Each structure stands twice: as structure tokens, then as C-alpha cells.
């Protein structure tokens, strides 16, 4: 429940599209249920080439179900993961929107520090910051290593992330794309995949009642 002195969340309808390269799997759940995640995973796993897999199909299925449920926990606009031909999951991707009624949208410069905030981790080293002009709008991109707290608070593990804050023209919302991964040795490849996906991002404002799905992840 929103506190009386807090602004109401911004209700702004838009269509979000990403043209994913092969390997990206759209894991967005409309209902957010495990049954929906299992149906999605069944469809995807059945389409995989068994000759290229280095793990059992059942392992890929289980990973995809759990990943879909976890990624959709906070009801993102879009959720996806990148899987290699061998069946290994390399990276997660989420798209979400932020804004409050009656509150002016922050600039790229103002929002940059927020992109480096993590509830369960702390930045390791110096982050890379870039200001970009993407097809979806002006953006700021941050990339950094993150020390994430392990379960039960014992120790930390290193992960890496890229976050993009995009300011689509004609909207009040701010769109944030977050890509995370633990395969640090594959950072260069994953960063290229993430940047390539975000360059295809298209955000289209919708009038109330247009009835167009909020997000679609398209694969080539």
C-alpha cells in the first residue's frame, strides 16, 4: 500500500520490443505462475538440438523454470536469458519502467548513481559509464563488477552487470534494462550481446485501451 505522503506509481501504457539474436530466450510470464514457466520451458526445450547439448534436457528444463520464476518475481516488463547451444545459461536480462505521478522524470545524469545501487551487493572497482543516443531514446550505460551476498549471508560471490537507463521521447517513464552474469571469463561476449539487444529496443507509448501487449521479445 502506498503511504499517504508518497506519490502514486506512474501508470503509463507502452509497448516494449527487443529483437533478440539466437540464444536469447524470452522468459516473460504474463501470469507469473510456475505452471506457466513449465509450459514455456517445455516448448523451448523441445525445440533444442539434442546433438548440441552438453547437459541433459531435464537440467535445461529445470534451470529455465527456476530462472523464469525468479526473473518474474517483481513483474518486469520483459524478462529473458541467454543460453548457449550446449544448454548453459550465461546471462539474465530484464526490462522495467520507473516513474511516479506528478514527479518529473530524472535526467540521465541524475539517474546514473541509482543504476549502481544494489540491495544485496556492493560495487567492486571503478564502474564504466557511457552516455548514449539509442534508437529508443537518450540513455546512460553503466557496467561494473558486483560483490553479491551469498545465501544465509556467508561470503560473497563476484558477478558482473550492465544497466541502461533509457529516456524514451513522448513518455514520462524511465526504462531500465539490466543484464547480469557470473561467467566473468565471457564478459566481452556477453557485453556485446547485451549492447546488440539494447540497440534493437523500441518503446512505443500507447493510448489507454489500445490492447497491445506490454512487451514482446522477438528472436531472429
Buried (B, 14 or more C-beta within 10 A) or exposed (E): EEEEEEEEEBEBBBBBBBBBEEBBBBBBBEEBEEEBBBEBBEEBBEEBEEEEBEEEEEBBBBBBBBBBBEBBEEEBBBBBBBBBEEBBBBBBBBBBBBBBEEEEBBEBEEBBEBBBEBEEBEBBEEBEBEEBEBEBBBBBBBBBBBBBBEEEEEEBEEBBBBBBBBBBEEBBBBBBBBBBBBBEEBBEBBBEBBBEBBEBBBBBBEEEEEEEEBBBBEEE
